[in-house]
């Protein structure tokens, strides 16, 4: 496989992708995740570690609906004007199927130090682990992107998730 990829890249010319090759996004699900009180571990060798408990919530999308289970957490590591996050939790569909979620992302702020317009970037890439014998198995074999938002209900975060086609 590696030799095949190497041969393809050796003989291929680097070109801008055409519109037909540009990946498309398909809305997959919106999650509303309720959050507990955040706490900090403090400064570590890797940055300031914070933990935000996940206490519940709901989700809904085409063909999928249910609740976010209590017991997960969003683990954040802040250094300078960048925060890396990894939220690990589980969801349960209305028909009783459990799905594990791992959502990694970054929050980037900046611009103020250089006199630029302040900026804020917050994006994530969730992965799902669904039972392979369930109607949700399609979650296992796709790439997803997420646009988090604090608008909406207080006490939580809204996650709009798209599947990359």
Number of C-alpha atoms within 10 A of each C-alpha: 6 7 8 9 9 11 11 11 11 10 8 9 8 8 6 8 9 7 8 7 8 10 11 11 14 12 15 19 18 21 21 23 21 20 20 15 10 13 11 13 10 11 13 10 7 9 16 16 20 19 19 17 21 24 18 20 19 18 21 17 14 9 9 16 18 19 19 25 19 18 12 20 18 19 18 22 21 19 13 10 11 17 19 18 21 19 20 19 21 19 25 18 17 13 9 9 14 20 20 14 18 16 19 20 20 18 16 16 15 16 12 10 8 8 8 9 9 11 10 11 11 16 18 22 18 21 19 21 17 20 16 11 7 10 12 18 15 13 18 14 11 13 15 21 22 23 16 18 14 12 9 10 11 10 12 19 18 22 21 20 22 21 19 14 11
